């Protein structure tokens, strides 16, 4: 967003491009990790739904 861009710009002016690049890399890694956790959680929810459906079928 705009705020993050402005913050990154100020940071680059204050610390130089290397620190700003390290920050961008860290942000990208955090986003990648967050997406990976979300996918894993979605897979777990899918497995639970399938098991619940199987359980309901068995209990009939």
QUIMOZI-V683466 format. One record per backbone hydrogen bond with DSSP energy under -1.0 kcal/mol. NH is the residue of the N-H (numbers start at 1). CO is the residue of the C=O. E is the energy in kcal/mol with one decimal. If there is no record, write none. Layout:
nh/co/e
NH/CO/E
NH/CO/E
This chain:
nh/co/e
5/1/-2.0
6/2/-2.7
7/3/-2.6
8/4/-2.6
9/5/-2.4
10/6/-2.6
11/7/-2.6
12/8/-2.5
13/9/-2.1
14/10/-2.3
15/11/-3.1
16/12/-2.1
20/16/-1.5
21/17/-2.6
22/18/-2.3
23/19/-2.2
24/20/-2.7
25/21/-2.6
26/22/-2.4
27/23/-2.6
28/24/-2.5
29/25/-2.5
30/26/-2.4
31/27/-2.5
32/28/-2.6
33/29/-2.6
34/30/-2.5
35/31/-2.6
36/32/-2.3
37/33/-2.4
38/34/-2.5
39/35/-2.5
40/36/-2.4
41/37/-2.6
42/38/-2.3
43/39/-2.3
44/40/-2.2
45/41/-2.4
46/42/-2.3
47/43/-2.4
48/44/-2.4
49/45/-2.5
50/46/-2.4
51/47/-2.6
52/48/-2.8
53/49/-2.4
54/50/-2.5
55/51/-2.7
56/52/-2.5
57/53/-2.2
58/54/-2.4
59/55/-2.3
